[in-house]
Every structure is written in C-alpha cells, then in structure tokens.
C-alpha cells in the first residue's frame, strides 16, 4: 500500500520552486475540503490543516534524507545564492549581502 507521504513525494516534490509546490499542494487541500459538507468544514478545517501540514513536512523531510539534497537541487552543506547589494549607510558585518530571492510570507 502506498502512503500519502509517498504520493506527495511522487507528485509534488519534483517541483523545485517552493512557492509553486506550495500552491499546488494547497489546491489539493482545497479540493479535499470541497468534498466535505459545508456545515462540517468549519469544525474539521483545523484538523485537516494540521494533517496536510504534517504530511507535507514528512514528505519533504523524507525526500531530503533519502536523496541528501534539498528540493531545489542544492546539497545539504550549500547555502543559498548571495548577491552583492552594496554598502548600506551604516554597514555591520554581513549586512552588505542579501539573498537573491526574498522570502514571501
């Protein structure tokens, strides 16, 4: 029997872009929630969110441990790309570097 985590690894973890992968995963969760009666959705939504978050976490973790690479293809010891951003008015040590792609919250 194939586990939910294995299905996630096969379907979503091949998407290197983190935001795109999360969007696709969110679509699946929304499709599942749509199958539940509306009067039960509010009650069950916290449980569903927790299940999907835990399942996604386990799938990503297992994939990284099995392949010894992050999902974007970097090795475990390589940090993200940095770019030179110039000197701010009051630079402190590593403050002159920024990440190439800012995080989206």
Secondary structure as GFF3:
##gff-version 3
##sequence-region A 1 105
A	DSSP	alpha_helix	4	11	.	.	.	ID=ss1
A	DSSP	alpha_helix	18	34	.	.	.	ID=ss2
A	DSSP	alpha_helix	38	67	.	.	.	ID=ss3
A	DSSP	beta_strand	82	84	.	.	.	ID=ss4
A	DSSP	three_ten_helix	93	96	.	.	.	ID=ss5
A	DSSP	beta_strand	97	99	.	.	.	ID=ss6
###
